Structure formats: structure tokens, C-alpha cells
Amino acid sequence: MLYNSIRTTSLSLLLTSCLLFLGSSVSAQNMTDGTTHRRDECGTHVTEDDIANAELAISRLKLPRQASVREYTFDVHFTIVAANMTERAGWVPNSQIEAQMKMLNERYAGTGVSWRHAGITRVLSRYWHDSIEAGLQQTNDMHSLFRTGKSTTMNVYTVGFTDASLNGYSTLPVNYARNPIEDGVVIFFATLPGGLSLERQGGTLIHEAGHWLGLRHTFQGGCTGVGDGVDDTPPQREEHYGCPIGADTCPGGGPDPIYNFMDYTSEECRTEFTPGQISLMQKSIAAFRSNSNR
């Protein structure tokens, strides 16, 4: 069993004033609605500065154009932030975490990336469960208390989110040195395999882990500009939902990459990373996530 070989913190009770903010939280009924009726949207935003800084750092490595795929193993630490000790309030069972780890390794097979489960911390805080968003003070406070490891540890926080349309977001490797405490992935708790989401069954973390390793959305920049920085993903005007076979939203380049993990298409539709994405992933790792002491 997976859990016999790792150290797991079964419960970290947060006894702070944030537990008193019950009036600002959503009701149990709203939490139930949120698990079953939400669009799959990602809150990861890649700026032009992010792209320029990442490309500069990668260029300084002077990597060969056709470098072989290196093998990397990253630790994954889960922090489960729940409003109470029920699944509908975010108390994700260990079985779902184990299934998510299995899916991560299956979907990243062939990329040179493998994932090793490093532990679980469980936090009871209705305030944090309901109010976490990128850039907020309470989010920074949560990361400061519970983030573990260095640049080679992917910290995954499961929460309820304030924004009912949001399924997850990730930091980018290029920004790790500037703010290591915030580094990690935050996802809606119901999106793990076997969870309560009707739309996502593990795919949210596959997508966000791609950002954590330096990938952009396939629709980055629409039909113009540098796009996602990958030659073998045709340009795409906007995100897709469902599985719109044959969609071709930009002139030239070929059909939109609807089967790609970095679009918003359905779980059944998303099945691949391209060789170009694997190459970019490898370069980003070499530049930002290859030193376990940093």
C-alpha cells in the first residue's frame, strides 16, 4: 500500500481566529451545489514578462536543440483544507489522493517526469476552505504555515474557493526564486478521482502540474504572438470545452489541439502532451526545478 511507505500527518487542527469567521462562509447547501455545477476554469495567468524571463533563463543553459529526455522525480505533498470532517466540506479521503497519484504518473509517462507521494497535512478551517484565492493575504498565510520542501516538491492544496467557476491554479517555475513560499498548486477539492465533481475526475491536477512545470495553455495569446511557445501545438483562438472534434479557430497551422492536457476540454478528450511540450517541460525543469537544495 502507498501509505505504508510514506510519512502522513493525519490531522493538523488550526485553532486560530479564522475558525470564528463562520458568518462569511458559504452554507453546506452552497458547498454541495459547487461540487456539481461549475465550469472547468484555470486561474493560472502567464504574462509577457513571465514568458520573457523564462526564455532568457532557458537560453542561458545552452541546451542542445535535440536534447534527450532526462528522468526527474518530484515529491508531491497534499494539504487538505476542509470546513469540517465530511467529504462535501473538503475532507478528501486518502483513497482519492492515492488515485490522483496513480493518475499523475500514468498521464506523465513518457515525459521523463514521475511523481512520489511525500505526505498529507489535514487542516480544519472553514475560513480558509471558503476564502482562498491567488494573491490574498490569507492565501499567503496558509502557504507560509504549511508549504514544505524546495523547488522539487509540488505542494498541492485542496480548498473550496470563493470563485465558483474556478477549478485550480498554479504558480510558474520562473517565479519560484522570487517567491518560493507561494510555489505550488491549489485545486478545488472535488476534482480528485472519485470526488464529487461532475466534470473533473483527476484532470485538474494533471493540467495544473503542467503549469507548475512551465507549460502554458494551448490557447495562450490566441491566434497571434508567441502562443504557448511550442511548435507542434497549432494556434487556438480560445479555450474549448467538451470535445469539439475538428475545431480549427485560427487560419493555418492545422486543427486546434483539443486532445491536449493544457486545454479545457473534457476528461475523456484530453489525452496527450506533445513532443514540443515535453521538450519545453524538460528545459523548464533544468532551469528552475532541477536543484533539490534550492
NUTORTOR-470971 format. One line per 4 residues: for each residue x, y, z of N, C-alpha, C, O, CB. Coordinates in steps of 0.1 Angstrom, whole numbers. Glycine has a CB too. Example, Ala and Ser with C-alpha at 12.3 -4.5 7.8 and 13.67 -1.06 7.14 Angstrom:
2
132/-57/78/123/-45/78/132/-33/78/142/-33/85/113/-45/90 | 128/-22/71/137/-11/71/129/0/79/134/11/80/141/-6/57
This chain:
294
8/-12/0/0/0/0/9/13/0/19/13/6/-9/0/12 | 4/23/-7/12/35/-8/14/41/5/25/47/8/4/45/-17 | 5/41/14/6/48/27/15/41/37/18/47/48/-8/50/33 | 19/29/35/28/22/44/42/27/42/51/25/51/28/7/42
45/34/31/59/38/27/61/52/29/72/57/26/62/33/13 | 52/60/33/54/75/35/49/79/49/42/72/56/46/82/24 | 54/91/52/50/97/65/38/106/62/39/114/54/62/105/71 | 27/103/69/15/111/67/11/117/80/9/111/90/4/102/62
9/131/79/3/138/90/-12/137/89/-18/143/80/8/153/91 | -18/129/98/-33/126/96/-41/138/99/-52/139/94/-37/115/105 | -37/147/108/-46/158/112/-38/170/118/-30/168/127/-56/154/122 | -39/182/112/-34/194/118/-45/203/121/-51/209/111/-23/200/109
-49/205/133/-61/213/136/-56/228/137/-47/231/145/-67/208/150 | -62/236/130/-59/250/130/-68/257/140/-80/260/138/-61/257/116 | -63/260/152/-70/266/163/-67/281/163/-60/286/172/-67/260/177 | -72/288/153/-69/303/152/-82/310/151/-93/303/150/-60/306/141
-82/323/150/-94/331/150/-101/329/136/-113/332/135/-91/345/151 | -94/323/126/-101/321/114/-113/312/115/-122/312/107/-91/316/103 | -113/303/125/-124/294/127/-136/301/132/-147/296/131/-120/283/137 | -135/314/136/-146/321/141/-154/328/130/-164/334/132/-142/331/151
-148/328/118/-154/336/107/-165/328/100/-165/327/88/-144/340/97 | -174/322/107/-184/313/101/-194/321/94/-200/316/84/-191/305/112 | -197/333/98/-207/341/91/-203/345/77/-212/347/69/-209/354/99 | -190/345/73/-186/348/60/-185/336/51/-182/338/39/-173/355/60
-188/325/56/-186/312/48/-199/309/41/-210/313/44/-181/301/57 | -197/300/31/-209/295/24/-216/284/32/-210/278/41/-205/290/10 | -228/282/29/-236/272/36/-233/258/31/-227/257/20/-251/275/36 | -237/248/38/-235/234/34/-242/232/20/-237/225/12/-239/224/44
-253/238/18/-260/237/6/-252/242/-6/-252/236/-17/-274/243/6 | -246/254/-4/-238/260/-14/-226/252/-17/-222/251/-29/-234/274/-10 | -220/246/-7/-208/237/-10/-213/225/-18/-205/221/-27/-202/232/3 | -224/220/-16/-229/209/-24/-232/213/-38/-228/206/-48/-242/203/-18
-238/225/-40/-240/230/-54/-227/232/-61/-226/229/-73/-248/243/-54 | -217/237/-54/-204/240/-60/-197/227/-65/-189/228/-75/-195/247/-50 | -200/216/-59/-193/204/-64/-199/198/-77/-193/191/-84/-194/193/-53 | -212/202/-79/-218/196/-91/-221/205/-102/-225/200/-113/-231/190/-86
-220/218/-101/-223/228/-111/-212/238/-112/-213/249/-106/-237/234/-109 | -201/235/-119/-191/245/-121/-184/242/-134/-182/231/-138/-181/245/-109 | -180/253/-141/-172/252/-153/-158/249/-149/-153/252/-138/-173/265/-162 | -151/242/-158/-137/239/-156/-128/251/-160/-125/252/-172/-132/226/-163
-125/260/-151/-117/271/-155/-104/271/-146/-104/267/-135/-124/285/-153 | -93/275/-152/-80/276/-146/-76/290/-143/-78/299/-152/-69/269/-155 | -71/293/-131/-68/306/-128/-53/310/-130/-48/320/-125/-71/309/-114 | -46/301/-137/-32/304/-140/-30/314/-151/-35/311/-162/-24/291/-143
-24/325/-149/-22/335/-159/-7/337/-162/1/340/-152/-28/349/-155 | -3/336/-174/11/337/-178/13/351/-185/6/353/-195/16/325/-187 | 21/359/-180/23/373/-185/34/373/-195/42/363/-196/26/383/-174 | 35/384/-203/46/385/-212/60/386/-205/70/380/-210/44/398/-220
60/392/-193/72/392/-185/76/377/-181/88/374/-181/71/401/-173 | 66/369/-177/69/355/-173/75/348/-185/85/341/-183/56/348/-169 | 70/350/-197/75/343/-209/89/348/-212/98/339/-214/66/346/-221 | 91/361/-212/105/366/-215/115/362/-205/126/358/-209/104/382/-215
112/362/-192/121/358/-182/124/343/-182/136/339/-180/116/361/-168 | 114/335/-185/116/320/-187/125/317/-199/134/309/-198/103/313/-188 | 122/324/-210/130/321/-222/145/326/-220/154/319/-225/124/329/-234 | 147/337/-213/160/341/-210/168/331/-202/180/328/-205/160/355/-204
162/327/-191/168/317/-182/172/304/-190/182/298/-188/160/314/-170 | 162/299/-198/165/287/-206/176/289/-216/184/280/-218/152/282/-213 | 176/300/-222/186/303/-233/200/303/-226/210/299/-233/184/316/-240 | 201/307/-214/215/307/-207/220/293/-204/232/292/-202/214/315/-195
211/283/-204/216/269/-202/223/264/-214/231/254/-212/204/261/-199 | 221/270/-226/228/265/-238/225/250/-240/235/242/-243/243/268/-238 | 213/246/-239/209/232/-241/209/228/-256/206/237/-264/196/228/-235 | 213/216/-260/212/212/-274/198/212/-278/189/209/-270/219/198/-276
196/215/-291/182/216/-296/175/203/-295/163/203/-292/182/220/-311 | 182/192/-297/176/178/-296/180/171/-284/185/159/-285/179/170/-309 | 180/177/-272/184/171/-260/176/159/-257/164/159/-259/184/181/-248 | 182/148/-251/174/136/-248/166/139/-235/169/148/-228/184/124/-245
155/131/-234/146/133/-222/153/127/-210/156/115/-209/133/125/-225 | 155/136/-200/160/132/-187/149/128/-178/138/132/-179/169/143/-181 | 153/119/-168/143/114/-158/144/123/-146/154/125/-140/145/99/-155 | 132/128/-141/131/136/-129/120/130/-121/109/126/-126/129/151/-132
122/130/-107/112/126/-98/109/137/-89/118/143/-82/116/113/-90 | 96/141/-88/92/152/-79/84/147/-68/75/139/-70/84/163/-87 | 86/152/-56/78/149/-44/64/157/-45/64/168/-51/85/152/-31 | 54/151/-41/41/157/-40/35/157/-26/34/146/-20/31/150/-50
33/169/-20/27/170/-7/13/176/-8/12/187/-13/37/178/3 | 4/169/-2/-10/174/-2/-13/181/11/-11/175/22/-20/162/-5 | -19/193/11/-25/199/22/-40/200/20/-45/207/11/-19/213/25 | -48/193/28/-62/192/26/-68/202/36/-68/200/48/-67/177/29
-75/212/30/-81/223/38/-96/221/38/-102/223/27/-76/237/33 | -102/217/49/-116/214/49/-124/223/59/-118/227/69/-118/199/53 | -137/225/56/-145/232/65/-150/224/77/-151/229/88/-157/238/58 | -151/211/75/-154/202/85/-150/188/81/-145/186/70/-169/202/90
-152/178/89/-146/164/86/-156/156/78/-159/144/81/-143/157/98 | -162/162/67/-171/155/58/-165/157/44/-159/167/41/-186/159/59 | -168/148/35/-162/149/21/-168/161/14/-161/168/7/-165/137/13 | -181/164/16/-187/176/10/-182/189/14/-183/199/8/-202/176/12
-175/189/26/-169/201/31/-154/201/29/-146/209/34/-172/203/46 | -149/192/20/-135/192/16/-126/182/23/-114/182/20/-130/205/19 | -131/173/31/-123/163/38/-120/151/28/-127/141/29/-130/158/51 | -111/153/20/-108/144/9/-102/131/15/-93/131/22/-98/150/-1
-108/119/11/-103/107/17/-90/103/11/-86/107/0/-113/95/14 | -82/95/18/-69/90/13/-70/83/0/-61/84/-8/-62/82/24 | -81/76/-2/-82/68/-14/-82/77/-27/-77/73/-37/-95/60/-14 | -88/89/-26/-88/98/-37/-74/103/-40/-70/105/-51/-97/109/-35
-66/106/-29/-53/111/-31/-44/100/-37/-36/103/-46/-47/115/-17 | -46/88/-33/-38/76/-39/-42/75/-53/-33/73/-62/-41/63/-31 | -55/76/-57/-59/75/-71/-53/87/-79/-49/85/-91/-74/75/-72 | -52/99/-73/-47/110/-80/-32/108/-83/-27/112/-94/-49/123/-72
-24/103/-74/-10/100/-76/-8/90/-87/1/91/-95/-4/95/-63 | -17/80/-87/-16/70/-98/-18/76/-112/-11/73/-121/-26/58/-95 | -28/85/-112/-32/92/-125/-20/101/-129/-17/102/-141/-45/99/-123 | -14/108/-120/-3/117/-123/8/109/-130/13/114/-140/2/124/-110
12/98/-124/22/90/-130/18/84/-144/27/83/-153/27/79/-121 | 6/80/-145/1/75/-158/1/86/-169/6/83/-180/-13/69/-157 | -4/97/-166/-5/108/-176/8/114/-180/10/119/-191/-14/119/-171 | 18/114/-171/31/120/-173/41/109/-178/53/112/-180/36/126/-161
37/97/-180/45/87/-186/51/91/-200/43/96/-208/38/73/-187 | 63/90/-202/69/94/-215/75/108/-215/81/112/-224/59/92/-225 | 72/115/-204/77/129/-204/90/130/-196/97/141/-197/67/138/-197 | 94/119/-190/106/120/-181/103/124/-167/112/125/-159/116/129/-187
90/127/-164/86/132/-151/78/121/-144/69/115/-149/77/144/-152 | 82/118/-132/75/109/-123/72/116/-110/80/125/-106/82/95/-121 | 62/111/-102/58/118/-90/58/108/-78/54/97/-80/44/124/-92 | 63/113/-67/64/105/-55/56/111/-44/58/123/-40/79/103/-51
47/104/-38/39/109/-27/47/111/-15/54/102/-10/27/100/-24 | 47/124/-10/56/127/1/48/130/15/55/130/25/63/140/-2 | 35/131/14/28/133/27/15/140/25/12/145/15/37/140/36 | 8/140/36/-5/147/37/-6/155/50/-2/150/61/-17/137/36
-11/167/49/-14/175/61/-29/179/60/-33/183/50/-5/188/62 | -36/177/71/-50/180/71/-53/192/80/-49/192/92/-59/167/75 | -60/201/75/-63/214/82/-78/216/83/-85/216/72/-56/226/75 | -83/219/95/-97/222/96/-98/238/97/-95/243/108/-103/215/109
-103/244/87/-106/259/87/-116/262/77/-113/262/65/-92/266/84 | -128/265/81/-139/269/72/-135/282/65/-138/284/53/-152/271/79 | -128/291/72/-124/304/67/-115/302/55/-118/307/44/-118/312/77 | -104/294/57/-95/292/46/-101/283/35/-99/286/23/-82/285/51
-109/273/38/-115/265/28/-124/273/19/-124/271/6/-124/254/35 | -131/283/24/-140/291/16/-134/303/9/-140/308/0/-152/295/24 | -123/308/14/-119/322/10/-106/322/2/-101/333/-1/-117/330/22 | -99/311/0/-86/311/-7/-88/315/-22/-96/310/-29/-80/297/-6
-79/325/-26/-77/329/-40/-63/333/-41/-57/337/-31/-88/340/-44 | -58/333/-53/-44/338/-56/-42/352/-52/-51/361/-55/-40/336/-70 | -32/355/-45/-28/369/-42/-34/375/-29/-30/386/-25/-32/377/-53 | -43/367/-22/-49/372/-10/-40/370/2/-32/360/2/-62/366/-8
-41/378/13/-33/376/24/-35/363/31/-25/357/36/-35/388/34 | -47/359/32/-50/346/39/-44/334/31/-40/324/37/-65/343/40 | -43/336/18/-36/325/10/-21/325/13/-15/314/14/-38/328/-5 | -15/337/14/-1/337/17/2/331/31/12/325/33/4/352/16
-8/334/40/-6/329/54/-7/314/54/1/307/61/-17/335/63 | -16/308/46/-17/294/46/-5/287/40/0/278/46/-29/290/37 | 0/293/29/13/288/23/24/289/33/32/279/34/16/295/10 | 25/300/40/36/302/50/36/291/61/47/287/65/36/316/56
25/287/65/23/277/76/26/263/71/32/255/78/10/278/82 | 21/260/59/21/246/55/29/241/43/30/229/41/7/242/52 | 35/251/36/43/247/25/56/239/30/62/243/40/48/259/16 | 59/229/22/71/220/26/79/218/14/75/218/3/66/207/32
92/215/17/101/212/6/107/224/-2/105/235/2/94/203/-4 | 114/221/-12/121/231/-20/114/232/-34/103/229/-36/136/228/-22 | 122/236/-44/117/237/-58/113/224/-64/105/224/-74/127/244/-67 | 117/213/-59/114/200/-65/102/193/-58/99/182/-61/126/191/-64
96/200/-49/84/195/-42/71/202/-47/71/215/-45/85/196/-26 | 62/195/-53/49/202/-57/40/201/-45/34/190/-42/44/195/-70 | 37/213/-39/27/214/-29/13/215/-35/11/225/-43/30/225/-19 | 4/206/-31/-10/207/-36/-19/210/-25/-20/202/-15/-13/193/-44
-26/221/-26/-36/225/-16/-50/223/-22/-53/228/-32/-34/240/-12 | -59/215/-14/-72/214/-19/-81/222/-10/-81/222/2/-77/199/-18 | -90/231/-17/-98/240/-10/-112/241/-17/-115/233/-26/-92/254/-10 | -121/250/-12/-134/251/-18/-135/263/-27/-144/263/-36/-144/253/-7
-126/273/-26/-126/285/-35/-138/294/-32/-149/290/-30/-125/281/-49 | -135/307/-33/-145/317/-33/-152/318/-47/-164/319/-47/-139/331/-29 | -144/317/-57/-149/318/-71/-155/304/-75/-147/295/-77/-138/323/-81 | -168/304/-77/-174/291/-80/-171/286/-94/-175/274/-97/-189/292/-79
-165/294/-103/-161/289/-116/-147/284/-117/-143/279/-127/-163/300/-126 | -140/284/-106/-125/281/-106/-123/267/-101/-128/262/-91/-118/290/-97 | -115/259/-109/-111/246/-105/-97/245/-100/-93/235/-94/-113/236/-117 | -89/254/-104/-75/254/-99/-66/265/-105/-70/271/-114/-69/240/-102
-54/266/-99/-44/275/-104/-30/270/-99/-29/263/-90/-46/290/-101 | -20/274/-106/-6/270/-103/3/282/-104/1/291/-112/-2/259/-111 | 14/282/-96/25/291/-98/33/286/-110/32/274/-114/33/293/-85 | 42/294/-115/51/291/-126/65/289/-121/69/296/-111/50/302/-137
73/280/-127/87/278/-122/95/290/-123/104/292/-115/93/267/-130 | 93/299/-133/101/311/-134/100/320/-122/109/328/-120/97/318/-147 | 89/319/-115/87/328/-103/91/322/-90/89/328/-80/72/332/-103 | 96/310/-90/100/303/-78/110/311/-69/108/313/-57/105/289/-80
121/315/-75/131/322/-68/127/335/-62/131/339/-51/143/325/-77 | 117/342/-68/112/354/-63/103/352/-51/103/361/-42/105/362/-74 | 95/341/-51/86/339/-40/84/324/-38/73/319/-42/72/346/-43 | 93/318/-32/92/303/-30/81/299/-21/76/288/-23/105/298/-25
77/307/-11/66/303/-2/53/301/-10/45/292/-6/64/314/8 | 50/309/-20/38/307/-27/38/296/-38/28/293/-43/34/320/-34 | 49/290/-40/51/280/-50/42/268/-48/41/263/-36/65/275/-51 | 34/264/-58/26/252/-56/13/253/-65/11/262/-73/22/250/-42
4/244/-62/-9/242/-69/-20/242/-60/-19/236/-49/-9/229/-78 | -31/250/-63/-43/250/-55/-54/245/-63/-57/250/-74/-46/264/-49 | -62/235/-59/-72/229/-67/-85/228/-59/-85/227/-46/-68/216/-72 | -96/228/-66/-109/225/-60/-110/211/-55/-107/201/-62/-121/228/-70
-113/209/-42/-112/196/-36/-120/185/-43/-116/173/-42/-117/197/-22 | -131/188/-50/-140/178/-55/-135/172/-69/-141/163/-74/-153/184/-58 | -123/177/-74/-118/173/-87/-109/162/-87/-104/157/-97/-112/185/-93 | -106/156/-75/-97/144/-75/-105/132/-80/-117/132/-79/-92/141/-60
-98/121/-84/-105/109/-89/-114/104/-78/-110/102/-67/-95/98/-93 | -127/101/-81/-137/96/-72/-143/107/-64/-151/105/-55/-130/87/-62 | -140/120/-67/-145/131/-60/-159/135/-65/-165/128/-73/-136/143/-61 | -165/146/-60/-178/150/-62/-181/158/-74/-192/160/-78/-183/158/-50
-170/162/-81/-172/170/-94/-178/161/-105/-174/150/-107/-159/176/-98 | -188/167/-112/-193/160/-123/-185/161/-136/-186/153/-145/-207/166/-126 | -176/171/-136/-168/174/-148/-153/169/-147/-148/165/-158/-168/189/-151 | -147/170/-136/-133/166/-134/-131/155/-125/-136/155/-113/-125/179/-130
-124/145/-129/-120/133/-121/-105/131/-121/-101/121/-126/-128/121/-126 | -98/141/-117/-83/140/-116/-76/148/-126/-64/151/-125/-79/126/-118 | -83/153/-137/-77/160/-148/-72/174/-144/-63/180/-150/-86/161/-159 | -78/180/-134/-74/193/-130/-60/194/-125/-52/203/-129/-83/199/-118
-56/184/-117/-42/184/-112/-32/181/-123/-21/186/-123/-40/174/-101 | -36/172/-133/-28/170/-145/-25/183/-152/-13/185/-155/-34/159/-154 | -35/191/-154/-34/204/-161/-25/213/-153/-16/219/-158/-48/210/-163 | -28/215/-140/-21/225/-132/-6/220/-130/3/229/-129/-28/226/-118
-4/207/-129/10/203/-128/18/207/-141/30/209/-140/11/188/-126 | 11/207/-152/18/212/-164/23/226/-163/34/229/-167/8/210/-176 | 14/235/-157/18/248/-155/30/249/-145/40/256/-147/7/257/-149 | 29/241/-135/40/240/-124/53/236/-131/64/240/-125/36/231/-113
53/229/-142/65/225/-149/68/234/-161/77/231/-169/63/211/-154 | 61/245/-162/64/255/-172/56/256/-185/59/263/-194/78/253/-176 | 46/248/-186/37/248/-198/27/259/-197/22/263/-186/30/234/-200 | 23/264/-209/12/274/-209/-1/267/-215/0/256/-220/16/286/-218
-12/275/-215/-24/270/-222/-21/269/-237/-14/277/-242/-36/279/-218 | -28/260/-243/-26/259/-258/-32/271/-265/-29/274/-276/-33/246/-263 | -41/278/-258/-48/290/-264/-41/303/-259/-46/313/-261/-62/290/-260 | -29/302/-253/-22/314/-249/-20/323/-261/-14/319/-271/-8/310/-242
-24/335/-259/-22/345/-270/-31/345/-282/-30/353/-291/-9/344/-275 | -41/335/-282/-50/334/-293/-43/330/-306/-34/321/-306/-58/347/-295 | -47/336/-317/-41/333/-330/-29/340/-333/-23/338/-344/-52/336/-341 | -24/349/-325/-12/358/-328/-2/356/-317/-4/351/-306/-16/372/-330
10/362/-320/20/362/-309/28/349/-308/27/340/-316/14/367/-296 | 34/348/-296/43/336/-294/35/324/-290/40/313/-290/53/339/-284 | 22/326/-286/14/315/-282/19/308/-270/24/314/-260/12/305/-293 | 19/294/-270/23/286/-259/38/283/-260/43/275/-252/15/274/-258
45/288/-270/59/286/-271/63/272/-276/75/268/-275/66/288/-258 | 53/265/-282/56/251/-287/52/250/-301/41/255/-305/48/241/-278 | 60/245/-310/58/245/-324/47/235/-328/41/237/-339/71/242/-332 | 46/224/-321/37/213/-325/23/214/-319/16/204/-319/43/200/-323
19/225/-313/5/227/-309/0/239/-317/4/250/-315/4/230/-293 | -9/236/-327/-14/247/-336/-20/258/-328/-26/256/-317/-24/241/-345 | -20/270/-333/-26/282/-326/-41/279/-324/-47/273/-332/-24/295/-333 | -46/285/-313/-60/283/-309/-66/296/-304/-60/302/-295/-61/271/-299
-77/300/-310/-82/313/-306/-86/314/-291/-84/324/-285/-94/316/-315 | -93/304/-286/-98/304/-272/-99/290/-267/-97/280/-274/-111/311/-272 | -102/289/-254/-103/276/-248/-115/269/-253/-125/275/-258/-104/278/-232 | -114/255/-253/-125/247/-257/-130/239/-245/-123/235/-236/-121/237/-268
-143/236/-245/-150/227/-235/-156/215/-243/-157/216/-255/-161/235/-227 | -159/205/-236/-164/193/-242/-153/186/-251/-141/185/-246/-176/196/-251 | -156/182/-263/-146/176/-272/-150/179/-286/-155/171/-293/-145/161/-270 | -148/192/-290/-152/197/-304/-143/192/-315/-134/199/-320/-153/212/-304
-145/180/-319/-136/173/-329/-137/182/-342/-147/185/-347/-141/159/-332 | -125/184/-347/-124/192/-360/-123/207/-358/-122/214/-368/-135/189/-368 | -124/212/-346/-123/226/-344/-110/232/-349/-100/226/-347/-125/230/-329 | -112/243/-356/-100/250/-362/-102/265/-362/-108/270/-371/-97/245/-377
-98/271/-351/-102/285/-349/-92/295/-354/-95/307/-353/-105/287/-334 | -80/291/-358/-70/301/-363/-66/296/-377/-64/285/-380/-58/301/-354 | -64/306/-386/-60/303/-400/-46/297/-400/-37/303/-394/-61/315/-409 | -44/286/-408/-31/280/-409/-28/272/-396/-33/275/-385/-21/290/-412
-19/263/-397/-14/255/-386/-21/242/-383/-15/234/-376/-15/264/-374 | -33/241/-387/-40/228/-385/-51/229/-374/-53/240/-368/-30/218/-381 | -58/218/-372/-69/218/-362/-64/221/-348/-52/219/-345/-76/205/-362 | -73/227/-340/-69/230/-326/-65/218/-318/-71/207/-321/-81/237/-320
-56/219/-309/-51/208/-301/-61/204/-290/-57/205/-278/-37/210/-296 | -72/200/-294/-83/197/-284/-80/185/-275/-86/184/-264/-96/195/-290 | -71/176/-279/-67/165/-271/-56/167/-261/-52/158/-254/-63/153/-280 | -52/180/-260/-41/183/-252/-45/186/-237/-55/192/-234/-34/196/-257
-36/182/-228/-39/184/-214/-39/198/-210/-45/202/-199/-28/176/-205 | -34/207/-218/-33/221/-215/-44/229/-221/-44/242/-221/-20/227/-219 | -55/223/-226/-67/230/-230/-77/227/-219/-74/222/-208/-73/224/-244 | -90/231/-221/-100/229/-210/-110/219/-215/-121/217/-208/-108/242/-208
-107/211/-225/-117/201/-229/-119/190/-219/-113/190/-208/-112/194/-242 | -129/181/-222/-133/171/-212/-123/162/-208/-112/160/-215/-146/164/-217 | -125/155/-197/-115/145/-192/-113/134/-203/-101/130/-205/-121/138/-179 | -123/130/-210/-122/119/-220/-114/124/-232/-108/116/-239/-136/115/-224
-115/137/-234/-109/143/-246/-94/145/-244/-86/144/-254/-116/156/-250 | -90/149/-233/-76/153/-230/-67/141/-228/-69/133/-218/-75/163/-218 | -58/138/-237/-50/126/-236/-35/127/-238/-28/117/-237/-56/116/-246 | -30/139/-241/-17/140/-246/-9/153/-242/-15/163/-240/-16/138/-260
4/151/-241/14/162/-242/21/159/-255/24/148/-258/24/162/-230 | 24/170/-262/32/168/-275/47/167/-272/51/171/-262/28/180/-285 | 55/162/-282/69/162/-281/75/176/-278/84/178/-270/76/157/-293 | 69/187/-284/73/200/-281/71/205/-267/79/211/-261/66/210/-291
59/201/-262/56/204/-248/66/196/-238/70/202/-228/42/200/-244 | 69/184/-242/78/176/-233/92/183/-233/99/184/-223/79/162/-238 | 96/188/-245/109/195/-246/109/208/-238/119/210/-230/112/198/-261 | 98/215/-238/97/228/-230/97/224/-215/103/231/-207/84/236/-234
90/214/-212/89/209/-198/103/206/-193/107/210/-182/80/197/-197 | 111/199/-201/124/194/-197/133/207/-196/141/207/-186/130/185/-208 | 132/216/-204/140/228/-203/137/236/-191/145/242/-184/139/237/-216 | 124/238/-188/119/245/-176/124/238/-163/128/245/-154/104/246/-176
124/225/-163/129/218/-152/144/220/-150/148/223/-139/126/203/-153 | 151/219/-161/166/222/-160/169/236/-155/179/238/-147/172/219/-174 | 161/245/-159/163/259/-155/159/262/-141/165/270/-134/156/269/-165 | 148/256/-136/142/261/-124/139/250/-113/137/254/-102/129/268/-127
138/237/-117/134/227/-108/143/215/-107/138/204/-105/119/223/-111 | 155/217/-110/164/205/-110/173/204/-98/181/195/-96/173/206/-123 | 173/215/-89/181/215/-77/173/213/-65/165/222/-61/189/229/-77 | 174/201/-59/166/198/-47/170/206/-35/163/205/-24/167/183/-44
181/213/-35/186/221/-24/182/236/-25/185/244/-16/201/220/-23 | 174/239/-35/171/253/-38/156/255/-35/151/266/-37/174/257/-52
